[in-house]
Amino acid sequence: MHGYLVDLKSRTVSAPDSTVVSLTTAEFDVLAVLLAHRGQAISRDEILKEIKGKSWHSSSRGIDGLISRLRKKLPVQNSSRDLIKTLHGVGYMLTPQR
């Protein structure tokens, strides 16, 4: 994933230079959902549903803050693109590698 190594079992992310990227539990959960839906658009509500389950009732706008923090912590080197693309009116998607 753009040089980052994600280990879902140990819940760790390593940067291209092999340093460990410190993510909160919620940030990692959002990243894991995006990875599970790689190449697909996923809405805020779908992300929340996968993280918290059907009974979770909260503002889906909190996902926006988590996405923003992930973008800052996981920059794409030598690219003007973000790792996570916003699809206005739809949701988010991991950007493909080139």
TORFIZA-999558 format. One record per residue (C-alpha): chain; residue in three letters; x negated, y, z negated. Coordinates in pm, 1 decimal, decimal comma. Example, Ala and Ser with C-alpha at 12.3 -4.5 7.8 and 13.67 -1.06 7.14 Angstrom:
<lumkols>
> kette;rest;px;py;pz
> A;ala;-1230,0;-450,0;-780,0
> A;ser;-1367,0;-106,0;-714,0
</lumkols>
This chain:
<lumkols>
> kette;rest;px;py;pz
> A;met;0,0;0,0;0,0
> A;his;-209,8;290,9;133,7
> A;gly;-514,6;150,9;-47,4
> A;tyr;-338,2;110,1;-382,0
> A;leu;-316,2;-234,2;-538,3
> A;val;0,4;-305,6;-734,2
> A;asp;16,4;-605,6;-964,8
> A;leu;379,8;-663,0;-1055,9
> A;lys;297,6;-928,3;-1318,2
> A;ser;55,8;-716,0;-1518,2
> A;arg;241,0;-395,2;-1422,5
> A;thr;-77,5;-219,0;-1315,8
> A;val;-170,2;1,6;-1023,8
> A;ser;-527,6;47,7;-902,6
> A;ala;-626,7;341,2;-684,6
> A;pro;-832,9;296,3;-367,6
> A;asp;-1146,3;376,2;-574,0
> A;ser;-1049,9;91,9;-816,5
> A;thr;-955,4;320,4;-1104,0
> A;val;-641,1;226,8;-1291,5
> A;val;-350,0;466,6;-1239,5
> A;ser;-158,3;527,3;-1560,1
> A;leu;217,8;503,1;-1500,2
> A;thr;501,9;518,6;-1749,2
> A;thr;738,2;223,2;-1769,4
> A;ala;1005,7;414,3;-1577,5
> A;glu;759,0;524,9;-1307,6
> A;phe;640,7;168,1;-1258,2
> A;asp;999,9;42,0;-1244,9
> A;val;1085,6;290,7;-967,6
> A;leu;770,3;195,5;-775,4
> A;ala;856,6;-174,9;-805,7
> A;val;1206,0;-111,6;-664,8
> A;leu;1061,6;85,9;-374,7
> A;leu;814,8;-195,0;-305,1
> A;ala;1093,3;-452,3;-311,5
> A;his;1274,7;-246,1;-47,1
> A;arg;968,2;-156,0;157,8
> A;gly;1065,9;-10,8;494,0
> A;gln;1424,2;48,7;382,6
> A;ala;1598,3;358,5;256,3
> A;ile;1729,0;321,6;-98,0
> A;ser;1957,4;566,6;-275,5
> A;arg;1909,7;708,4;-624,3
> A;asp;2210,8;510,4;-744,4
> A;glu;2069,4;185,8;-602,5
> A;ile;1735,5;251,8;-772,3
> A;leu;1910,4;312,7;-1106,1
> A;lys;2124,8;2,1;-1062,7
> A;glu;1818,2;-215,5;-1002,4
> A;ile;1632,1;-68,1;-1297,8
> A;lys;1909,0;-43,7;-1555,5
> A;gly;2180,9;-274,9;-1428,6
> A;lys;2544,2;-219,2;-1342,6
> A;ser;2643,4;-84,9;-1683,5
> A;trp;2397,6;206,4;-1680,9
> A;his;2570,4;544,3;-1662,8
> A;ser;2331,4;834,4;-1630,8
> A;ser;2242,6;1112,1;-1394,5
> A;ser;2077,2;976,7;-1084,4
> A;arg;1890,9;1308,0;-1057,9
> A;gly;1642,9;1175,3;-1315,4
> A;ile;1507,1;957,5;-1035,3
> A;asp;1396,5;1275,3;-856,1
> A;gly;1164,0;1361,5;-1144,6
> A;leu;1017,0;1012,3;-1148,3
> A;ile;958,7;1025,3;-771,8
> A;ser;788,5;1363,8;-809,3
> A;arg;554,5;1227,8;-1077,3
> A;leu;475,9;918,8;-866,8
> A;arg;383,0;1141,1;-571,7
> A;lys;139,0;1334,8;-791,7
> A;lys;-14,8;1022,1;-942,0
> A;leu;-33,7;828,8;-612,5
> A;pro;-153,7;1070,4;-343,9
> A;val;-220,0;934,7;3,6
> A;gln;-583,3;1008,2;87,1
> A;asn;-667,2;1175,3;420,0
> A;ser;-301,5;1225,2;504,6
> A;ser;-51,1;1506,5;500,3
> A;arg;222,7;1252,6;419,4
> A;asp;345,9;1150,4;77,3
> A;leu;357,4;786,3;-27,3
> A;ile;731,0;821,5;-85,5
> A;lys;945,0;983,1;181,5
> A;thr;1264,4;1172,0;96,3
> A;leu;1550,5;1092,2;329,4
> A;his;1787,5;1383,3;269,0
> A;gly;2139,9;1269,1;196,0
> A;val;2025,7;906,4;178,7
> A;gly;1751,5;849,1;-78,8
> A;tyr;1386,3;744,7;-71,8
> A;met;1155,7;508,0;113,5
> A;leu;789,5;407,8;92,7
> A;thr;609,3;546,4;395,7
> A;pro;456,4;288,8;629,4
> A;gln;79,8;256,6;650,4
> A;arg;-90,8;360,7;972,4
</lumkols>
